[in-house]
Amino acid sequence: MNILMPQLGETVAEGKITKWFKSAGDAVQPGDNLFEIETDKVSMEVPATEAGVLSEIRVAEGEVAPVGAIVGVIGTAGSAPVPNAPTKATPATAAAAKAPAPPTGYESNPEPSPTTGAQRPSQPIKLDPFFEVRTPERNFGPARLPGGGAVTPLARRLASEAGIDLSRLRGSGPHGRIVARDIEGAPRPAATQLARAALAEGPSADQVKALYDPASYEEVPLDSMRRTIAARLTQATQTIPHFYLTADIVIDRLKALREEANAAAPKDRDGNPLFKLSLNDFIIRALALALQRVPAANAVWTGDRILRFRHSDIGVAVALDGGLIAPVIRSAELKSPSAISTEMKDLAARARDKKLKSQDYQGGSSAVSNLGMYGVREFAAIINPPHATILAVGAARRQAVETAAGGVAFASMLTVTLACDHRVVDGALGAELLAAVKTLIETPVAMLV
């Protein structure tokens, strides 16, 4: 009996064997744990369903196999090990294949007769090493189209391989069925691929300009910044699985602390304060401290692993003429709000003068984008790769809220939205991070100790 990698969820495609409880040659009884698997969702032990002897282990500990793959074989007592799926032949394996094997209770391939040998194809069929039999590599679509028309299996396969849209064809078979000859007369793959590429890239400049009167617009050439922004944000929306979490935060205590801190700021020789804190300075620090409280979210995705950082490097979106950039405040959790304010003013000034160095805006694990100064109440920001999160901050407002005694009072409220990369931050983890930000902003004294 073949032992298969089980399906543990609709979206689970593979599993990693972390431990084998049995070794090759061990007796197995129904209910005995055979191995332990780990997927992106769960970790569990897989028991045996039949009695016998574990005659072969095909997937060792630490290896990954797709769902449905043969990871081991259970044979009857005294049976010979079941051979692996065909791999590169060696003289030893070729000689062993010719030797007669004792009865095992499993089907074996008999020696080919002259008749069957003549019909065998000259080239061997390549099989998936995890599977004993060939299975279709894809589904070629339903036999009946949404409009009611029917399609033969051969026509479905030919259309799928050629990239032909069946809904655009008229069938010439019985009762209007689409058959193979209809696919052969359809537009060729080259034209279809060009059409697909055009659809993926969007309409061309000439196609867009054709929709408008030439006197109604002026053309503005793209500079390198706008091209980079377009490429990165297109990449972000196409490759990062975003999800969003929104919270309303009471900021009365934060506003009072900010006013008191600005009033107590030391003065220079001309009597001007050495710093003037903004709400954004406290929000940057709150996010930096929250990432320290929830270190699993202080990370980025690298394709085959996750990088978790020791410090909170926070990017801050700065609007420029014709674009934006996000300079990074390094180790923001170690800096006071006044230090963050001073550094942010310097970075913003150099960004607008286009004097930032590459180390000023590269890296980081999260960012803050604040549109409150424009009166935007709430919005969702696009994650800036390779960051895993970004906090979108709206405008402060006065809002009626219920008091603890059941009455009604007015409070200063702020709506923030945390965008998360689901590859790094799951829903509960993102909620924990947002809750930490909310707690720090609503009790701002915690940011000063």
N, C-alpha and C positions, 0 to 999 in steps of 0.2 A: 504494500500500500504506500502510495506517495504521500508525504507530509508537505502540505502547501502553506505558503505564507498567507495568513488569514486577512480578510478585509475588515478593518476596524472602523470604518467610516466612509461616507460617500466621497470625501475629498482626499482620503489617504491613498496614496499611490505606491508607497513602499514602506518597508519596516527594517529596522536594524536589530540583528540578533545580538543581545548583550551577554547571554549566558546559555550554555547547554547543560541541562541537569543530567543527561544520559550520555554515555560514550558509545561509539560503534561497538556492537557485540553485546550490549546490555539487554537484558530481558525487559519488556515493557508490558504493563497491564493497563487496561482502560482506566483513565483518571490520573495516571502518573503524569507529572509535569515533565514535558520534553525540553522546552526551551523558553527563554524570556525574550520578548521583543519590545522594542521602543519605537514609537512613531512620533510625528510632530504633535500628536494630540494626547496619547496615552502611553502607559507602559504596563504590560501584563504578561502572565504566564500562560503558555499554550499546553493543554493536556492532550494525552493520547486518547483516541477513540476506539482503538482495537488492540488486542493482545498480539505479541510477537517479539521479534528481536530487532533492535535498531541496527540494521545492516549497513547503513551508510549515512554520513553527514555531508551534505553538498555545500552548505553555506556555513562557514566557520564563525566563531564569536568575533564580534566587531565588524562584520561585513553586512552590507545592505542588499536586500533583494526586493524586487517588485512584488506587488500583491498577486497571488496565484502562482508564484514561482515554487518549484520543488526544492525544499530546503533539506530534505532527508527522506529515507526510505525505511519502512518497517516490513521485514520479511518474516517467514515462518521459521520455527526453530530448525536449525541445521541447514538453512538455505544459504546459497552463495550470495555474496553482495551483488546488488543490482548495479549493472554498469551505468556510468555517467552518460549524459547526452553526448553525441559524437563530437569529438574535438580533434585536434591535429593528431594524425595517426603516427604511431611509432612501431618499429618491428615487434616489440614485445606485445603491444596491444593488438597488433594484427595477428600474431600467433595465438594469443589468448582468444581472439574472436573466433578462430577456426576450431578451437578445442571444444568438444562437446561439454555442455554444462549439465549438472544434475537437475532433476525436476525441482521446480520451486513453487509451483502453483500459479505462476504468472505466465502470461503469453510471451513467447520468444519468437524471434524472426527465424523461420526455417531456412535451410540452405536454398538458394535460388535455383529453380529448375531452369533448363535451357530455354523454355518458353518465356518465363518471366524475366530471365536475364537478358533476352533479346529486346524486351520491351522497356527495360530500365533506361532512363535517360543517361547520356554519356557524362553529364556534369552532376556531381552530388548536390543534393538540396541542402542549403545552409539552414540549420535549425537554431532557434534560440536555445542557448545552453540551459536555461531554466525551465524549458517546456519540452515535453515529449512529442507533442504534435504541433503542426502549424495551425495558426489561427489568423483570421483576417486582421490586417493591420489597421483598418479603419472601417467606419460605417459609411456607406455611400449614399445615405439619405433614405427617406421613406419611399415606399412604393407608390403612394398616392399623394399628389401635390395638393396644396391648400385649395386650388381652384377646382379640384375634383378629378383632374386628369391622372391617368395611370402611367407608370414607367416600368419597363422591363428591367430585370437585374443587370443585364449586360449594358443597357443604355445608361443606367445609374452609374455604373463603374466608369464607363468611358467619359461621361460628362464630368464626373468628379476629377478624373485624371487630367482632363483638358481644361478644367476651370470654366465650364459652360453653365450658364444659368438656365435650368430646365423650365422655369416659369415663362421664359421668352420663346419657347419652341412650341410648334403645333405638330402633334403626333400624326403619323401617316399609317399607323398600325390599326388593327381591328378596334372599333369603338373609340378611335382617336388616341390610342395608346402610343406613347413615345417609344420608338424602337431604335436599334443601333444605327440604321441608315439615316435617321433624323440627326443623330449626333455627328455623323460623318459629313453631313451637309451644313452644319452650323459653322459660325466663324471660327477660324483657326486659333490655337492657343496663343500665338504671338500677339494677335490683336487683343485677346482677352487679358493677357498679362499686362499689356500697355494700359488698358483701361483700368485694371486693378491698381497699377502703380499710380495712375493719375488720380484715382479716387482716394488712395492713401495719402498722397501729398497735397490734395486739395486742388482747386482750380488754378490754372496758370495765371500769370499777370495779364496776358492778352485776353483771356476769358473773362476776368473780372472787369477789365477796362472796357470791354465791349458792352457791358451793362449800363454804362454811364455816358453822358454827353461829355466829350473832351473839354468843353469850356467850363465844366462844373467842378473841376478839381485841379490840384497841382501835385506833381510827383515829388516825394521826399525820399532820396536815396537812403538805404540802410547803412548805419555806421556799424563798427565792430561790436559795440556794446549792445545795440538792439539785436543784432544777429545772435550774440551769445545768450542774451536773455530768452529769445525765442527758442533757441535750441535746447537750453537747459530746462525751461519750463515745459516744453513739449515732452522732453524726456521724462520729467518728473510725473506728469499726468499719465503718461503711457506705461511707465515702469514701476511707479510706487503705488501700492494699494492704500489709498488714503481712507481714513475714517475720522469723524469730527465729534468732539465733545464740547458742550457749551455750558457755562455757569455764570450766574449773576453774583457779583461780589459787592458787599457793602464797604464803602471806602471812607466813611466819615472819620474814623480814627486815623486812617492814613493821611487824609487831607489836613487834619489838625496837627499831626506830627510833622508833616512837610512845612506847614506855615510856621510852626515853632522853631524848626531847624533853620529855616531861611531867615527868621528874625534874629536868631542867635549867631548867624554867620559872621566871622571876623571881617573887618573892613581893611581896604588898602589905604595908601596915603591920601587918595582922593576921596575917601569915604564910601567907595563902592564895595559891595559885598564880594568876598573872594569866590563864593559859589552861590548858585541858585538852583536848588533841587527841583526836578520835575517829577510828576507821578511816574513817568516812564523809567526814571532812575531806580525807583523802588521796585517797579515791576521786574526790571532786569535782575535785580538782586534776589527777588522772591523766586523767580524761575531758577536761578543758579542754586539757591539753597534747597529748593524742592528737588532738583536733580540729585543733590547729595543725600536727601532723605529717601529718595527712590532711585538707587543707583542702577537698577536694571534698565531704567529708561534713559540713562545717560550713555547712549550707545549709538552706533551706526551699523548699517548693513554693508557687507563687502562681497556678497555673492555666495561664498562658501563658508562664511563665518560671521560672527558679530564682534565688533570692537567695543569694549566698555572702558570708559575713561575715568581717571582718578579726579580730574578737575572739571569744573563746569565752564566751558568756553562758549559764550553766548554771542551769536550774531545779531545785529540790530539793523533792520532795513532802513536805508537812507535814500530819500527820493532825490534824483538828479535831473538835470535837463535832458529829456529824452531817454530816461531809464532809471535804474535803481541799483544799489549795491548794498551788501550786508557786511560791514566790517565787524570783526570779532573782538570781544572783550575777553581776554584770557583770564582764567582762574577768577571769575567774577564772584564766586562764593567767598573769596578771601578779601574782597575789597569793600570798603564802606560806600554808602550811597554817594557821598561827596566825591570820593575817588572815581567812582563809576561816572558821575556827572562830568567831571573834568576830562576824563579820558574820552567819553563819548563826544563831547564838544570838539575836541581835537580831531578825532577820527572823522566826524561829520564835515568839519571844515576842510580837511585834506581830501576827503572824498569829493566834495564839490569842486575843489581845485584840481582834481584828478592827479593827486600826488601820493596816493596810497601805494604801499609796497605790497607784493604778493602775500607776504606773511601777515599783513593786516586784515586780509579778508578770506584767507584760505583756512579750511578746517572748521572745527566746532562741531557740536552735536545737536544744538537746538538754536532757535532764533526767536526774536520778538518783532512783530510788525504792528505798528500803532497808527491807526487812521482816525483816532479820536479828535485830533485837531481840525479835521475836515468835517466834523459833525456826523461821521458814520457811526451808527449805533451798534452794528454787529456785522461781522463778515467772517468768511473762512479763507485762510491763506493757503497757498500751495507750498508744500515742503521744498526747501532748497537743498538739492542733493549735495553731499551725502547725508545731511541731517536726517534724524528720525522723527523730529517733532518741530512744530512752530506754533507760537502763541500769538493769536490775532486779538488785538485790543481795540475796543470801540470807545465811543465818547461817554464821559460821565454824565449822569442825569439825575434829577430829583424824582423820586418815585414814592408813592404811598405804600407802606408796608404795615403788616399787622404786628403789634407789640406783644410781648410776653403776657401782658395782662388782658389781652383781647381787644385793645383799642387800636387806633389807627394813627400812624405817625409818618412823617416824610424822612427819607434817607437818601443819601447820595449812593447811586448804584453804578456799577461798571460791568459790562458784558464782555466776557473773554471766550474765545473758541480755540481749543487745542486740536490741531491737526496731527495725526499720528501715522507713522508707517507701520502697517499691520505686520510686516515681516519681522519687526523688532519689538514693537509695543502692542500687546494685546489690549482688548477693551478694558479689562479690570486694571491692568497696569497703567493705562492712560488715565483712567478715572482716579487712581491713587495719586498720580502725579498732579492732576488738576486740583484735587482736593488739598494737596500740600500747598500749592500756589495760593489757593483761596484762603487757607488758614493763615498763611504768612501775611497776606495783604490785609486781612481783617484784624489781625493782631500784630501790627507792624513793629511793636517793641521787640518781638522775637527776631527781627532782622538786625537788631542792634546789639545783641548779646551773643 
